[in-house]
Structures are given as structure tokens and as C-alpha cells.
């Protein structure tokens, strides 16, 4: 080759610099593609690396990338000389590293290691069995060389061992062979090299030593443990546990050693010998250790040792080895004092790292027939530690929760798991401990710090899940439990702690009151006090928006459970919350006390109070009208304003406000039930008025999406609540909703029509006959609109609309109203039925296809018999029968997919229905005309027809799956 520096495209190389302009960058990309794909042009990159021609890091990285592509994707197609060139290039590049005063940048070294690892994977078993020997002979103990060697080992681990990476069966087989060969041929030499590196560099090159410890930790899971778990290696690791820069990596390395899968007795011995050494070296004295980062790693190591011992104990119990079981349990118990020290450590990371062992230890205790005094003391100690660690610290920022706060919330969840486990092991102890802490704190809440008060109430709250009761019935049954909980609840609601001035305490108070709302059924005399807390500045008028928001939701739950006990207070409550039920005007500059989402809960609560109160019907009617009339008045005013508004932002604000008004009215209707219907409460008229007020919004020319969506939701509610009273409003509403609609509008309108169809059936037949074709045509029009090929959102919208359309036809055909479709005229019927055939066959969407076959089956049942629709039997043979065969034969019809199998099932039901309606004529058609046209053999044709004639459709479903599986081979 000529002078290589001239051979590479220098202009293109300029584009490798991240700051280069777009033209150069494009040229560099094109050059990269050209080098990757050519037979031998990539060789210039090999040459450039071997000779160190370029000093620019981006060019070096580029050359390695080109090489990587050859090895990864084209290795088999390279000539022997080219494969040899790659090996030589890598070794020459490595040799240059040994002489360089300064090492390459880390990203170059990582890429080189990756390329070396890929070459190793491709060639170790065949062309380069001496890979490690060659590299170790070359680098010796040269620090730059050792660095690349260790990075290469980690890259090999990622390619061959890492379980998080998905491999094909072929790759998995290859990786197993590589590991087997390495164990036989070179692992002892590699381990020896690691030992030399750890010894040589622990004082001079801590970063290399850490890298080496990482390698040992990665490889120990699959090599012979005796090579590592021996005196000389463990002594080196222990000495490094005392060196500041190395101790964390040494700890991780020991963790990997402990984690290695092995025989339970051997594992116990390994852990015990390691513990002995660590203890005698003073590592168990965690109180004297100030380095929290190291302690977090050490806690993880102790956690690993503890969990390994528990796993050994579990296996030995299963095997029935009594002596070893006792020894292993003793070993577990011996770690408990250290575990407790770490669990209660003030640093949460250190504590969180030991939770796993703690949880497993409690699980062991749960399985023991009887607990010793020491074990009971341990349970108590875990309990106290959990209670202490659940407590917030001073730094927690309640108003602006960031990452630290999120981590503490996660840590609290882990502690909750421990508390739940404690409850399983010893519910009496837990109940007693919580009661003690709770009562002591509540006696002094006025002077106690907020975190102590919060955690005391929190513990009472957590008992609700830790000591399960069916349907929250904590106040019946086991008297020891119920009386303890009842005492604590009495204290909570009567000691005045609800006035504590801290958001966390306020929230915890209301959360607990609502978790134990059944307490107030047993002791209703406390309801007025708690209601006042909800309604004043402790709850809904608290100065924190976070508290107000949560309390609005909790208040609605409290009212729902206890409305029977609220009769005396209904009107008082409604008066007190009146200002919270006002619709916030769009132009209001003042922030409202509650957001519109919070107000939904307030309207629901108001509804529940009115509907379930014991007032006479007239009073309920008046109260409901006074609740809804202001919404209607505001709605009318705003709706008149909206079309005149020209500013887009103001339009959006008004439309949102209108939408909220409809949402609030809708939410009040959730209070009605089968026992307390709208009619019985005399509220039909006021909701009819609401409908009359809201429906004109459907024809508003601006902000249609928001308005239509909210009015449609209101209609859904009214169909349930007003029943047939809603029917006069439906035709006009439908007409408005079908004007100028988008895919999404239609998709949301169809469930409304389906709901009306399912609920009112015959009553709405005339309306459905009238709306059927306009709706269908609107759907066809939207589906026919052109869309960009790569517009996935539009494609998905159309798919969902198609599904909704088929669901609508299914609702119509399944409702027994044959006349709705039958009266649409022959041409329209044909057009609709053709879309069903198309849906069954042409669109690879198993959900829609299944619906289409259900419809076809129904149509055959309705129109396919002797007295069916004229011309329909012809249609069955020309179109429906072929659909039943063509759909499953499509390449996109995946018989291994569960949803598709359900579709095939409906397809079988359709064939069965055709046989039921047409009898022997259908069998004759299949045998003499249709199946021969598909080249089905006479034998299989007869077999299929026999199965079709059997009474049990299950037989056909099973057969048909096998039939199409064979057909697709």
C-alpha cells in the first residue's frame, strides 16, 4: 500500500470532530459507511492504528469503530490474511501503549477493549486459543498494558457472562463453550495475573487495583472458587479493606465471592471463615467507622452474608440435615447484633442495605415452632429500629420534595415491609410496642418535635395494613387487637393533636382517621369533632395546598362511609363548604382554595350528603337545586361569552371552566344508587335542566374538543341516572356530535350509542335506524381521509376508530334489533357487511378481526336461514365462507398469539353457525366447490366436514387450529 496517511479521506475525517459543520459531518458518515461495507478499504484503518499515524482521538475512535464492524458483522467473510491483519493490528496497537508516556483517553481504551473482546469471542475457540497468553506475555506488569488487559476482561464478561444481556440460543451455546475452554486452559493463569496486579499496584496505582478487584468480582461467579477463596487471596483483599482508596471495591469483591452459588454446607463454612477474619480485623466495630460510603458497602456485604446463610438454612431444612440446620441457624443468629447496629445506623443508605437480611431473618423466625427469649429480644430490637428509622429528619423539605426526599419515601416503603413481616412473626409484640410509643407521644404532643408526633400517628396508620382485617373491620373480632386500636383511636381524635402545626402531622391525622373510619360506627360520638377538623383550618382550610388537596379526597371517603351517621349535620356541612363549591371564574386572579380536581370530591360529598340524608323529598330536591343552579347559571353566561372571545388563551380558560361546571354536575350524580335513585329523590327535573343547559355547548364553534368531551361524559352519567328521561335529548345531541368530527370524536361517541343500545334496546330502535347510516358514513369519511405513511399517531387513531366501529355494529346486531340494519336499504346493508368482511380478513388486528367474526356469525344467525334476508345465503357462500379461510391463511395471522387464537375461535363459531343455518347444502358446497379451489386434499376436506357436523363446537375449534397450522407449513 502507498503512504497510508494519504489514503484515508482527510476531508471526511475533519467531520469526525463534534464541532465540525454539518457538511463535513455528513461526509464523515458517508465515509464510515463506505469503509464498513467495502471488501478491503477498512484495512487503511487497521494500518493507521498499528502505526499510530493519527494523533486525533476522534480519528482513532473512528478506526476502531470500522474494525469493530468488520469483526462483528463480517468476520466469517474475511480472508485468513485479513483476520490475521486484525489480530496483528490489535497487538501492535497494544505494544505502542506500553511505550507511550501518557495513556490514551478512557473512551479510546474502552473501545479498544471492546474490539479485543469481540475478536476474542469470534476467535478464541478456533483461531486464537493463545489470546490471553499473547496479551499477558506482551503487557507483563506495564501499567498502561495492564489497564487495557483489565478493561478487555470486563468487556469479555459483558459479551460472554453478563446475565442482563439477552443472547440467542446459538450465542448462549458458544458462550458456554468459551467458559468451559477458559476454565480448562487459562483461568489459573488469569487468577495468578490478578494476584500479581493486586500485590504490585495496591500502593502505587489504586485505580488499577480497583479495576482488578472489579474483574475478580465479575469472574468469581463462574470460575473455581478455591482459586480465589484461599488464604493468600483473602489476605490481600483484607489488607485492601483497610486502604482508603481500595476498601469499597474490596468490599464489593468479597460480596461477589459470598454471593457465588454453592452447596449450603460449604457456603456456611465460607461465610463463617470470612466473618471470623473480618471480625478479628475489627471490621464489626461499626460505631468506630466514620466513612459512611465504605459502611454502605460493608452493610451490603453483611447483607449478602446474612442472606446466603438464610438460603443455606432453608435448603438444609428441606433436606432434613438436623445438625447442619442447627449450626447454620446459630451462624445466622451470630450476625444479628451486627445487623441491628447497621439497621439503626443514622445513615439511611447503610440501613437500607441491610433490610434484605433483616426481612429474611424474620421469615426464619416465623417458621420456628417456638422462639427463645433472645429471639424475642431480637424481634423487639428490630421493631424499635424500624420505629426510629421511620422518623423524618430535620432536613426533609415538605414544601419542595426533591431527590433526597424521594429516596427517603422509598426507604420508608422498605421499612414498612419489615413492619408487615414483624406483624406476621409476632402481632402481639408489635401492637404493644406501637401502643407504647403512640400513647407516650400523644401525652406530650404539644411539646414534642413534629417528626415524633408524625411517626407515632404513622405507626398507628401502618398497623391497619400490618394486622389485616377483612373490609377494614378492625373493630370487631379479636378483642385484644380491637380494644388496643380503639383506645388509640379514642386518644387520636380527642387529645387535640389535629391542631398540631405541621403539614406532615395534619396529613397523617386525616389519613389515619379515614383508614379507621369504621371506628366511628362503633363510637359515633366522635364524629362532630372530626368533622370540624375536616372543615376548618386544620383540614380543608389549611394553609398548605397539599394538605387541602389531600383532605378534599379523604373527606369524600369519610362522608361515603359514614353518611348514615351524618343526618344531624347535613345542612350545617353544606353551609360550611358552600364557598368551596363555587366555580372559579376564568378571569379570577386569586388562586382558589381548592383546585378543580379537588372540587370534584367536594361536589361528590355534597351529593352523597343530600341523597342519603333523611330529609323529605322536597327538601332533597331544593338542596340539590341550590347545589346545581349556580353551575348552570355560570355555564350559560360563559357559553354566551366563549364564541365572542378572540384571544386563544382566554378561550381555553373559558372552555376549561365550562368543562369543570359539567364535570362537577356529573360528579354529584355519583351519589345515587339502586336504592336511592334520582326519581326517588325527586331530582329528575334538576338534572334534566342541567342537560338542557349543557347540550347547546355541542354546537359551539370554538374549543369543540373540550366541550364535546365533557358533555358526552355527562350524557353517559345521565343514561344511567335518568334512564328513559334522557331519550328526548339523544337525537339532537347525536346530530351535533356527528358534525365535522375527527377520528377521536367518533371513537368517543360510539360507546355512548352502544350504551344507549344496550340499555334501552327496542325503545331506541327508531332513533338507531335514523342515526345508523349518518354515523356509519361519518366513520367511513374519516377512515378514508389520507394520512402520511409514517404518521403512527394517525394510523393508531384509525385503528382504534375501526375497532370502535366494529364494536358498534356488534352492539347493534347483538341487541336483537334486527330491523336497525335490515331497514337501511340493500345497497347500504351490502356496503356495511363488506366492511365487516374486510375487517375480518384484510386488517392484521386480531382484536378487530375477532369482533368481525362475532358480527358475521350473528348475521348468519339472523339472516342466513330459510326465512332470512333475500340474497343473503348467496352472500354467505361468496364472501363469509372465504373470509373464514382467507383470514387465518394470511401470513400476519399469528397462531402463536393468544389474541389471534381467540379470533380463530370466533371464526370456527361462524362456520358452525353457517352449518346450523344451511345444513347439508353447506357441506356439499365445501366439498365440491370451495375446498377443492384451495387445493385441499379430498381426505382433509372430508375430515373437516365431519368435524363441522359434530355437535360440540370445541372439537371444531381445536381441529381448525391444527388445520391452519398444517396449511401454513
N, C-alpha and C positions, 0 to 999 in steps of 0.2 A: 504493500500500500504506500501511497505517497505521504508526504508530511501531513499527519492526521489533523493538526490544528486547522489546516486549510480545508479539510474535507467536510468538517461539520459546518452547518449553515450559521455563520456568525450573526447574521441579521436576525434569524429566528431566535437565537439564544438570548438576544437582548430582551426579547419579550418574556423571558422567564422571571425577570425582576418584577416583584409585586407592584412597583411604582411605574412600570412601563405603560405607554399608552395602549389603547385598545387594539390598534392596528398591529403593533408588534406582538401583543398577547395572542391575537388570533393566528398570526403566522407561527408562533411557537407551538400552539395547539395542533395546527395542521402538520407541523414538522414532527411532533411527537407521534401523531397517528401514522405518519409515513414511516418513521423508524420502527414503530411497533410491528407494522404489518409486513415490512419487506423481508426478503429471504436473508439478506446479509448486511443491509445498511446499518443495522444496530451494532455491528461489530466495531464501528468507529467509537461508540460509547465505551465499549469494553477497553479499547485501546487507550482512550482518554483517561479512564480510571486507573488502569495499570501503570501508565506513565506519569500520572499526576499532572496532566497538561494544563488543566484549568484550576485557577485558584478561587473562582466564584462559586460560593456554596450552592447557589440555585442551579448552576450547571451540573455540579457533582450529583446533586439530588436527582436531577433530570436523568442523568446517565444511569443511575441506579434504578430509577423507575422503568426505563426502557429494558434494562436487563431483567428486572422483576417480571415484566410482561412476557418475555421470552420463556422464562423458566416456568411460570405459572400456566400459560396457555398454549405454548408451542414446543414444549420440551421434547415431546415424542417425535416431532417433525425435524428436529435439528440433527445435523450430521454428527458423527462421533467427534470430528475435529472441532465443530462448533461447541459441543458440550465440554470438550477439553479446554477450549478457549475460555469458557465461563469459569471453570474451576481455577485455571491459571490466573485469570484476571482478579478473582477474589483473593487468592493467596498473595499475589503481587501487591494488591492494594493494602492488604493486612501488613505486609512486610514494610511498606512505606510508613505505616502508622508507628511502627516500632522506632523508626529513626526521627520522626517529627518531634520538634521541641514542644510544640503545642498540640493537644489533641484536636480532632475535628469537632464541629458543633454537635451537641447531643442529637439533633434531628437527623444529621448525616449518619452518625454511628448507629442510631436506631434503624434507619432504612437499610444500612449495610448488614446489620444483624438479621433483619427480616429476609434479605436476599440470601444470606448464608443459610438461614433456617429452611427456606423454600428449596434451595439446592440440596440440602441435607435430606429433606423429606423425599425428594424425587430420586436421589441417587444412592443413599446410604445402603439400601438393601442390594443394590446391583453394581453400580459403577464406582462408588466411593466409600467402601466399607471402612477405610482408614481415616475418615473425615476428622474424628476427634484427635487421633494420633498425630495427623499432619498439623492440625491447628496448635495442639499443645507443644509439639516439637518446635514450632515456629515462635510462638509467643513466650514460652518459658514463664518467667515471672516479670516480664516487662509490663509496667503499669498500664500503658496505652493498649497493649495487646490483650492483657487480662480483662480490661474494661469491655472490649469488643467480644471477647470469648464469653463473658458472663451475660452480656446482652443477647448474644446468639442463643445461649442456653434458655433464656427466658422466652425468646421468640419461638424456639423449638417446643417449649412447654405449651405455648399458645396454639401452635399448629397441631400438636400430637396428643396433648393430655387434657387441656382445658375443657371441663365438662359443660361450661356455659355456651360453648360454640357448637352449633348443630353440624354434624357430619353425615354424609351419605353412608349407606352400608359399606360401600366399596372403600371409602376413606377410613371408616372405623376398622375394617379388616387390616388395611395397610398399617394403620397406627398401632394396632395390637402387635403385628409382626415386628415393627420398628422397636417397640418397647421390649419385646422378647429378645431380639437380637442385641439390643443395648445391654440388657441385664447379663446376657451371656458374655459379651465381648468387651464392653468398655466401662460399665458403671464403676467397678472398683477403681479404675484409673481416674475417672472423673471425681470420685469421692476423695481420692488422695490429693488431687489438684485443689479441691476446695479446702481441704485441711491446710495445705501449704499456703494458700492465699490468705485464709483466716489468720494463720500464725504470723505470716510475713508482714501483713499490712495493717494489723489492728492498731498499731500506734501511729504509722506514717500516713496511711490513706484510708481514713474512716469510711469515705463514700464507696470505695471498692469493697471494703469488708461488709458494709451493709448490703451491697448488691449480691455478694456471695451468700450472705445469710438468707436473702430472699430466694436465691436459687435452691439452697438446701431445703428451705421450707416448701418450695414448689415440687421438688423431685421426691421428697421423702414419702409422699403418698403411694408411690408405686415401685420403689426400689426396696431392697432387703434392709429392714430396719436396723439389723445388727451392725451394718456398716456405719450408721450414724449414732445409734443409742449405745455407745460404748464409752468407757472411761475417758479416753483421750479426747474424743469429740465433745462430750458433755462438759468436761473440764474447761475446754476452750470457750464453749458457749457460756458457761457460768462466769468465767473471768470477764467475758464481754458484757455480762449483765451488770457489771459494776463500772463500765466505761460509759460516760455520759452520751457520747455520740453514737454508741453502738447498742445501748441497752434495749431500746424499743424494738429494733429489728431482731435482736437475740431472743427477746420475749416472744415475738411473732413466730420465730423459727421453732422454739420449744412448743408453742401452741400447735403448730402443724405436726410435730412429732407425736404429741399426745393424741392428736385427732386421728391418727392413722388407724384404719380398720384392722382389728386383730382378735385373736382368741381372748375371751373375757378374763381368764386367769392370768394370761400374760399381760394383758392391758393393766390389770390391777397391780401387778408386780412393777411394771414400768412406771406407772403414775406414783406408786408409793416410793420407789427408789428416787425418783425425781423430786418428790416432795421433801424427802429426807435431806437431800443435798441442798435444796433451796432454803429449807428451814435452818439447817446448821450454818448456812451462809448469811443468815439474818434477814432474808427477804420477807419473812412473815411478819416482821415488826412494822406493819404499815403505818403506825402512828408516827414513826420517826422519819418517814419518807415525805419529802416536800415536793418532789417533781410529779405534778398531777398527770402529765402526759404519759410518763412511764407507768404510773399507778393504774391508769386506764388500761394500758396494755397488759399489766400484771393481773388486773382483775379479770380480763378476758382469758388469760392463761389459766387462772384458778377456776374460772367458769368451765373451761374446756376439760380440766382435770376432773372437776366435780361431775360434769355431765357424762364423761367417759366412765367414771366409776358407777354411776347410776345405771348406765346402759349395761355394764358388765353384770351388775346385781340382777337386773331384770332377766338377762339371758340365763344366768346361773339358777335363778328361781324356777324358770321354765324347765331347765334341765334337771332340777331336783338335787343339786350338789349342796347338801346342807352345810358342810364345813366351809366351803368356799363362799357360800352366801353370807354366812356369819362374818367371815373375815372381810368381805367386801363392804358389808354394811358398816362394820367398825371403821374401815378406811373412809367411808363417806362421812360418818359422824365426826371423825377426827378433823375434817375440813370445815365443820360448821362454825366454830369460833371465828376463823379467818373470814368465812363467807359473811358472817354478821358484821364484822368490822368493815368490810368493803361495802356491804349493802347500806350501812348507815353513814358512810363517808359523806362529807358535806358537798363534794363534787358529784353532780348528777351523772356524768359520763361514767365515772368509776362505779357508782352504784348500779347504773343501768346495765353495765357489762356483766354483773353477777346475778341478775334477776333470773336468767335461764336455769342456773344450777339451783337457785333457791326454790323455784317453781317445781323442778323435778324432785328435789328433796322432800317437799311437802307431799308430792304424789307418792313417794315411797312410804312416808308415814301413814298416809291414808290406807295403804294396803296391809299395814301391820295389824295383827289381831289385837294387840294391846300396846299402849305407849308407856315408856318408862318416865320417871319424874324428869330426867334430863331432857328427854324428847319433848315433854310438855313445856319445859322451860324454854326450849329452843323455839317452839311454836309461839310462845308469848313474846320472845325476843324479836322474832320476825314481825310479829304484829306491831310491836312498839316501833320497830324500824320503819315499817310501812307508814304508820301514822305520822311519824316525824318527817319522813321524806315527802309525804303528800303536801306538806305545808309550803305555801308560796314564800319566796324570799323578798327582801326589800326592793330588789332591782326590777321586779316584774312590772312591766308597763301595761296597765289595763286599758289605757285610752288609745294606745298605738301599738298593737301587738306585732312584733317583728319575728325574726327567725329564732331568736333565743326563746321567746315565749312559745312559739310553735313546738320547739323541741321539748320544752317542759310539759306541754299538753300531751305530747306523745309519750313522754316518760311516765306521766300520771296514768296513762292507759295501761302501761306495763304493771304499775303498782296495783292498779285495780284488778288485773289478772291474779296477782298474788293474793289480794284480799279475798277474791272469789274462791281461790284454792284453799285459803285458810278456813273459809266458811264450810268447805266440804270436809276438811280434816277435823275441825273442832268448832261447830257453830256456837256452842255454849261459851267457850273461851272468848270468841270474837265478840259476841253480843255483850258479854260482861265488860270486856276491855273498852268497847265503843261507849257503852253506858257510863263507865267511869270518867272517860275523857270528856264526854258530852256534858255530863252533869257538873263536873268541876268547872268547865269553861263557862257554862251558862250562868253559874252563880256569880261570876265576876266579869260578865261580858262588857260592862260599862268601862272597865279599866284595862281590859285585855287588848292585845295587838290584833289588828284585823285578821292577820293570817291564822291566828289561833282560833278565832271565832269562826272563820270560814271553814277551816278544816274540821272543826267539831261538828258543824252542821253537815258538811260534805260527807263525813263518815256515817252519819245517820241516813243520809240520802243513799249512800252506797250499799248499806245493809239491804235496801229494797231489792237489789239485784243479787246480792251475795246470798241472801236467805230467801230463795224463791217461794212465791205463793201463787196459786192459780188465780188469774184475773185480778191480781193486786189485793187478794183477800188476806192482808197481813193482820187483820184484827179479829180473826176467828180461828178456832183450832187450837194448836199448841199454846197452852196458857202462859208458860214461861216466856215464850217469844212475844206473844201478843201483849202481855202486861208490860214487858220492858219497852216495846215500841210505843205503846200507848202512853206510858209515863213520859218518854222522851218527847213525844208529840205535844202532850199537855204543856210540858215545860217550854217547848219551842214557841208555841202560839201565845203563851201567857206571860213569858218573862220579859217581854218588851224588846227582844233582840232585833225585831223587824225595823226598829228605828236606828240601828247601827249605821253610821255614816261612811259606808264604803261599798262601791258597786259590787264587789265580789260577794260580800255578805248578803246584800239585798237580793242578788240573783239566786244565791244558794238557798236563802229563806223561801222564796217563791217556788223554786224548783222542787224543794222538799215538801212543801205544803201540797203541791199538785201530785207529786209521786204518791203521797199517802192520803189522797183525797177521800178514800173510804173511811179514814179515821173520823171524819166529820159526820158520817152517817151514824157512827156509834156515839159520838159526842157532839150533837148539832149545836150545843150552846156556845161553841167557839166560833161559829160561822160569822156572826156580826163583826167581831174583832178583826178576823182575817179579811173580810170584805172591805173594811175600812182601810186596811193596809194596802189592798189592791188598788183602791180608788184614790188614795191621797198621795202626798209627795213621796211616800215610801215605794209606790208602785207606778201606776200609770202617769203620775205627775212628777216622777223622779227627775233630778236634773241631768241624768245621763241618758242620752237617746238609746244607748244599747240596752239599758235596763227597761226603759219604757217599751221598747220594741218586743223584748222577750216576754215582758209581763202581759202585753196585749194577747199574745198567743196563750200564755198559761191561764190567764183569766177566762178565755173561752173554754178551755178544758175544764177548769174548776166549775164553771156555770153548767156545762153539759152534764157533768157527773152529779151535781148537787141541786139541779133546778127544782126538784121536789121539795127541797127544804128552803126555798128562796121566796115562797109566796108573799111573806110579810114584807119583803124588801123590794119587790119588782119595780114599783113606780119610783121609789127613792133612788134605786140604782140608775134607772133610765134618766132621771133628772140630773144626777151627778155626772153622767157620762155624755150628756147632751152635746156639749161643745166638742167632744171627741168624735162625734158622728157628723160633723159638718164637712161638706165637700170643700176642700181647699181651692179657692178660685185660682185660675191660671196666672193672674197678674199679681198675686199676693207676694210682696217682698219678704214677708216674715216666714221663717220656717215653721211649719205646723208641729204640734207636739208629737203626732204620730205620722208615719209615712202611710201612703195609700194601702200598701200591703198590710200594715198593722191594723189599719181601719177595717179591713175585711173581717178580721177576728172580732172587732168591736160590733160590727153590724150582725155578725152571726150570733154573738152573745145576746144582743138586744132581741133578735128574732126568737132565740130559744126561751128567753125570759117571758116574752109576750105570749108565745104559743103555748107554753107549758104552765103558765100561771093559772090560778083558779078563778080569774075574773070572768064575768058573764061575757057572752059572745060580743055584745055591743061594745063593751069596753076594749076587748082584744082588737076589734075592728078599728076603733078610734085610735088606739095606741099604734097599731101597725100603720094606719094612715099618717099619723103625725111623724112616724119614722121615715116613711117613703115620700110623703108630699114634698118636703124640701128638696129631695133629689130630683123629683120630676120638674119642679119649678126651675131649679138651676139648669136642668137639662134643656128645657125649652128655650131659655134665654141664650144659652151658649150655642145651641144648634142654629138659632137665627143669626148669631154673630159670625159663626165659622165661615160661611161662603163669602162674607163681605171682607174677611181678613186677607190682606195681600202678603203680609210677611210670613215666610215659610216657618220660621221658628215659633211665632205666635200661633200659627195654625196647628202645629204639632202639639203645643201646650194645651190648646183648647180641646183638640181631639182626645188627648190623653185624659183630660178632665171629664169629658163626656163618657169615655170608656170606663173611668173609675165609677161614675154615677151608676152606670148599668151593672157593673161588677158588684157594687155594694147592694143594689136592689136584689140581684141574683143571689147573693150570699145570705140574705135574710131568709130566703125560701128554704135553706138547708134545715131550718128548724122543724119543718113539717115532717110527719111520719105517717105510716098507715093508720095509726090510732088517732093522730091529730092532723086531719087533712085540712087543706086550705078552705074547703067548703065548710067543714065543721067549725072552723074558727071565724067564719064569716069574712074571710079575706079575699074571696074570689074577685070582688069588684076592684079592689085597690091594685091587684096585680094585672087585671085587665086594663086598668088605666095606665099602668106602667107600660104595658105592651103598646097601647095606643100612642103613648108619649115617645117611646124609643124607636118604633118602626120607621117613622119618617127619616131617621138618620141613614137608612139604607139607600135613599135616593140622593144623599148629599154628594155634590160633585167633587168635593176635595177630601183628602185623608180617608179614602174609602176603606183601605185595608184594615185600619184600626177599628173603625166604626162597625164595619160588617162583622168582623170577628167577635166583637163584644155583644152585638145584638143577636148574632147566631147562637152564642153560648147561652144568652138569656132565653131564647126560644127553646133550646134543649131543656133547660130547667122547667120552663112553663109547660112543656108537653107532659112532663112528669107530674107537676103540681096542679095545673088547671084542667088536665085531661081534655075532654071534648070541647071545653070552653075556648081552647086555643085555636080550634079548627077554622073559625071565620077569618083569623088573621093570616093563616098559612099561604093561601093563593097569592095575595098581594106581596107578601114578604118574598115568596119564591120568585115572583116576576122581577122584583128589584134585584135580587141576588144573582139572577141569571143574565143581567145586563152587563155588557163589557167586562166579562170576568176573565181572570187569569187561571192558570192550572191550579194554583194553591186555593183560590176561592172555591172552585168547583169541588176540589178534593175535600174541602171542609164542609161544603153544602150537602154533599151526598149522604154523609152519616145522618144528617138531620132528616132527609127524606126517608132514609132507611128506618130511622127511629119511628117516624110517623107511620110508616107502612106496617112495621112490626106491632105497634101499639094499637092502632085503630082499624087495621085491616079493611073490611068491607066499607066501613064508614067513609074512608077516603078514596074509595075506588074511582068515583067520578073525577076528583081532583087529580089523582095519579094518571088517569087516562089523558087528562088535559095537559099535565106538565111533562109527561113521559118524553115525547119527541123533542120539545124545546130543550129539555135537559140533555138528551142524547146528542142533539145537533150541536149544542154548545160544547159538549165534550169533544165531539169529532172535530169541531173547528179548532179548538185549542191543540188537540193532538196533531192536527195537520200543519200547524204553523212550523215554518222551517227553523232549525236551530243550528248553531255552529257544531261541526263534527266533534270538537274536543270540549264542548261545554258540558262538563259532567253534571253540574247542578241542574241544568235544564233537562238533561237525559233522565236524571233521577226523579225530577218533578213529574215528567211524563210517565215514567214507570209507576209512580205512586198513584197518579190520576187514573191510569189504565186499571190498576188494581181496584181503585175505588169504584170505577165504572162497572167492572165485573161484579163487585160486591153488591152494587145497586141492583143489577139485573138479577142476581141471586136472591136478593131480598124480595123482589117483585115476584119471581117465579116460585119462590118457596113459601109465599104468604097465602097461596091458594086462590089468588085473584087472577085467574086465567085470562079474564076479559081485558085486563090492563094492556097486555101486549097484543092479544088477539084482535083488539079493536083499532089497531094503529094502521091498518091497510096493508095489503100484501107486499107492496114494494118496501115499505118501512120495516115490516117484520123481517123480510129477507135480508135487508141491509144490516139489521141488528144481529140476526143469527149468524150472518157471515163474519161479523166482528168477533163473535164468540168462537167460531171455528178457527179464525186467525189467532186469537188469544191462546187457544189450546195448542196450536201447532207451531206458529212462527216466532213467538217471543220466548227466548230462553229465560223465563221467570217462573220457577215451579210454584210459587205462591199463587200467581195469577192463573197459571195453567190448571191448577187443582180446582180453583173456583169455576173455571170454564167447563171442566168436565162435570162438575156438580150441576151446572146450569143445563148442559146438554142432556144429562141423564133425566133431569126434571122435565125438560121439553119433550123428550121421548115419552115420558110417562103421561104428560098432559095431551100431546097431540099425535102420538105415534100409533095409537090403537085403531080399531075398526071405525070408531065414530069420531076420530080425531080430525085435525085440520086437513082440508083438501090439499093434496100435493105434498104433504109432509113426509109420508113414507118414502117417496122418491128422494126427497132431500136427505133422509137418513142414509140411504144407500150411496148416494152420490158424494155426500160430504161428511156426515158424522162418523160412519164406519171407517173411511180412510183416515180421519183425524185420529181415531183410536190406535191406528197402526203407525201413521207417519210421525206423530209426536214422539213416541218412545224410540223410534229409529233414528231420530236426529242425533248428530254427534254431541250436541250440547246437553242432551238428556242424560244426566249422570246418575246411573243406577246405584252408585255407592253413596249418594247424598240422601239423607233421611227425608228431607222435604220433597225430593223428586220421587221417592218411593211412595209417599202419600198421594202424589199426583197420579202415579201409575195405578194405585189402588182405586181411585175415583174413575180412572179410565176403564178398569175392569168392571166396576159397578155400571158404567154406561153400557158396555157390551151386554152385560147381564140383563139390563133393562130393555135393550133392543130385542133380545131373545124372548123376554117375557111378553112384549107387546106384539112381536111379529111371528114368533114361533118357528115352525119348520122352514118357512119361506126364507128366514134369515140364515139358517144353517145351509140351506141349498145355495143361497147367494154367495156365502163364504167359500163353500167347497167348489162350486162350479165356476164362479167368476172372479171374486176378489183375491182370494189367497193364491190361486194359480198366477194372477197378474204380478204377484210379489215374488214369484219363483219359489213358493213354499212347497215342499215335497208332499205328496199325497198322504204319506204316513203321518207327518206332523200336522197336516191340515185336519185329518180325521181325529187325531189326538186332541187338538184344540177344541174341535166341535163337540167331542164327547164331554170334555171338562165343562164347556159352556152349558151343557144340558143338565149338569148335576145341580141339585137344589142349593147346596152350600156355596155361597159366594167366596168364602175363604179359600176354598180349593182353587177357584179360578184366580184369585189374587196371587197365590203362591206360584201357580203354574205360569201365569203371564210374565212374572218377573224372570223366571228361568227361560221362558220362550224368547224374551228380548235379549237376555244375556247371551243366549246361543246365537241369535240373529246378528249380534254385534261383533261376534268373534272374527 
